């Protein structure tokens, strides 16, 4: 996955062959903001411009620019995987929730 980060905001970068440009979409916002560029340098400049414009509109309207997350989500997995996770959690003397959270955090390097 191609992720670009500026000021703790992340954007997913993809190539759009129809217009022969790279497109960035800023993630985790209370709304949408995207930008385009031909090179990494141009993408960074456009990312900053798009983010600045989005933050200004949020400020004017009194809106929190970042989407808020509860910290909870449901996950459906095969019973065999559930069993393996439970075994690993028990072996590490953790709850399944804590084991999964730790594993995800290690994977994402957060």
KAJO-V65681 format. One record per residue. N is the residue number from 1. RES is the residue in three letters. PSI is psi in whole degrees, 0 to 359 (NA if undefined). OMEGA is omega in degrees with one decimal (NA if undefined). Layout:
N_RES_PSI_OMEGA + N_RES_PSI_OMEGA
This chain:
1_UNK_140_-179.5 + 2_UNK_109_-178.6 + 3_UNK_134_174.5 + 4_UNK_141_-177.7 + 5_UNK_134_175.1 + 6_UNK_127_177.0 + 7_UNK_43_179.0 + 8_UNK_6_172.9 + 9_UNK_140_-179.0 + 10_UNK_147_177.1 + 11_UNK_140_174.9 + 12_UNK_131_-178.3 + 13_UNK_130_177.7 + 14_UNK_153_176.2 + 15_UNK_133_178.2 + 16_UNK_102_-176.0 + 17_UNK_337_-179.7 + 18_UNK_327_-179.6 + 19_UNK_1_178.4 + 20_UNK_43_177.5 + 21_UNK_160_171.0 + 22_UNK_140_-179.8 + 23_UNK_134_175.3 + 24_UNK_141_175.8 + 25_UNK_119_-178.9 + 26_UNK_130_-173.4 + 27_UNK_152_172.6 + 28_UNK_25_-179.5 + 29_UNK_158_171.5 + 30_UNK_60_-176.7 + 31_UNK_189_-177.7 + 32_UNK_143_175.0 + 33_UNK_125_177.7 + 34_UNK_174_-176.4 + 35_UNK_163_-176.5 + 36_UNK_154_176.3 + 37_UNK_161_179.6 + 38_UNK_339_-175.7 + 39_UNK_166_176.6 + 40_UNK_319_179.9 + 41_UNK_316_178.8 + 42_UNK_321_177.1 + 43_UNK_316_179.4 + 44_UNK_315_178.9 + 45_UNK_314_-177.9 + 46_UNK_325_175.5 + 47_UNK_310_-179.0 + 48_UNK_317_179.4 + 49_UNK_313_-178.8 + 50_UNK_316_179.4 + 51_UNK_315_179.8 + 52_UNK_314_179.8 + 53_UNK_317_-179.8 + 54_UNK_314_-178.9 + 55_UNK_324_177.5 + 56_UNK_317_178.7 + 57_UNK_317_178.9 + 58_UNK_317_178.9 + 59_UNK_314_-179.8 + 60_UNK_322_-176.1 + 61_UNK_358_-179.7 + 62_UNK_34_-178.0 + 63_UNK_138_172.5 + 64_UNK_122_-175.8 + 65_UNK_333_-177.1 + 66_UNK_139_173.7 + 67_UNK_139_178.7 + 68_UNK_141_-179.5 + 69_UNK_143_-177.1 + 70_UNK_338_-174.4 + 71_UNK_6_179.4 + 72_UNK_141_170.2 + 73_UNK_150_179.0 + 74_UNK_144_-178.8 + 75_UNK_126_177.2 + 76_UNK_125_-178.6 + 77_UNK_161_177.6 + 78_UNK_146_-179.5 + 79_UNK_322_-179.7 + 80_UNK_318_178.3 + 81_UNK_319_177.5 + 82_UNK_315_179.7 + 83_UNK_317_179.8 + 84_UNK_318_178.7 + 85_UNK_316_178.9 + 86_UNK_319_179.3 + 87_UNK_316_179.9 + 88_UNK_318_179.7 + 89_UNK_314_179.6 + 90_UNK_317_180.0 + 91_UNK_328_-179.8 + 92_UNK_9_179.5 + 93_UNK_46_178.7 + 94_UNK_160_170.2 + 95_UNK_161_176.2 + 96_UNK_316_-179.6 + 97_UNK_312_-177.9 + 98_UNK_320_178.9 + 99_UNK_315_179.7 + 100_UNK_315_179.3 + 101_UNK_315_178.8 + 102_UNK_317_-179.1 + 103_UNK_316_178.0 + 104_UNK_318_179.8 + 105_UNK_318_176.9 + 106_UNK_319_-179.5 + 107_UNK_320_-178.7 + 108_UNK_350_-178.6 + 109_UNK_43_-178.3 + 110_UNK_NA_NA
